[in-house]
Amino acid sequence: MQLDTKFNLGDIVVPIRQRYETVGDPCPECEGTGRAALLKGGTVRCPNRECRSGLIHHTAIRPWKPSTDFTSAIGKVDAERYADARQGTSRTTYMIEATGVGSGTLWSEADLFATVEDAQAECDRRNAAAVLSPEEPRAD
């Protein structure tokens, strides 16, 4: 099988990524303490079901940015076919040496760039598009 790839083994690449982080805001019912006062004295666990240890957790989506800490050489190129519910599709994935060949970290061709400038330009484009049409956070 002949692979037509954007990058070859040994090419230096700059990956981009978007981070999803769980952050917490103080619970308004217990004011971030995780405990609620009783009328006759003492405290009980905060009655707000969303409160965990005084915080209300939610997912924060960070903007796209180049992962310059992972700038490295292509260590493995692979093509895979998988069935989509609508149609069969294929994609090319890469493993870069900085994340450890064999570590299981795969990078999509669309998220790898030859220069930091190209990577930053794509991040700027994706971040601008996200402001215009926000997407639901994906489950990681």
C-alpha positions, 0 to 999 in steps of 0.5 A: 500500500502506497502512503501519500503523506504530508511528512516523512520519517525524520521531518521536524514538526510543530504540533498544535493542540487545544487543552480541556481542563477541569476548573472549579469555582467556589460554591455559592451555598457553602462559600467554598468551604464544603460545609454548611452550618446548621441552625442549632450549631455544627456543620454538615456536608454542603447540600449542593449536589454539584459541590465537591469540596467547596467547588463547582467543577466545569470544563474550561476550553483553552485556546489552540496553541503550538506545542513547542515543547513537543517540536520534534522529528517524525518517528512513525507514520501510520495510515488507518482505516476506520468505519464512520457511521456514514461512510468509510474513511481513512486518516494518516497519523504520526508519532513524534519522537518527543512524545515517545515512539511507542507511547501511544501519542498519535498526532493527526496530520491536520495538527502538525506543521513544518514551522512555528509560524505556520502552526501559530497561523493555524492556531489563530485561524481556529481560535477565531473560528471558535469565537464565531461558532463555539462548539461543545467541548469534546470528551477526552 
